[in-house]
């Protein structure tokens, strides 16, 4: 029997980051990360990948209706926006002055 691994994937995104979509239907749009789904390597980004959901009438919403919500986007289609210059950049990790690993922009070399 194979042993299960409890390895949490290292992601280049965090909740609250500003990201830019680099491929897909929402290419070129940017927004803030609202939620990260690590099990599926997906993220929900504000204002990106909008889908329409039809809501059935219920006691809370007697009329029902159509609701627009954000769907998840795969993390490989997102790039972090560098706060110093506002451009999309790759992310690396290096030790800061206290010796703790911290994310940095590969374009400018500054910590994010």
HUKAQUI-V252572 format. One line per field, one symbol per residue. phi: phi as a letter, one per 30 degrees, with the letter a starting at -180 (. if undefined). psi: psi as a letter, one per 30 degrees, with the letter a starting at -180 (. if undefined). Layout:
phi = ???
psi = ???
This chain:
phi = .dddcccdddcdcbdjdcbbdcajdcejdbacdcabcddchbbccdibhdbccccdebddbdcikcccbdcdbdddcbbdcdddbicdbdbbbbddddicdbdbdddciddc
psi = kkkkkhkkkjlfllkfkklkkflafgkfllakkekkjeeghlkkkkgkhklkkkkkkaeeiffbakkklkllkkffgkkkkkfefglkllklklkaffgkkkklkfefglk.
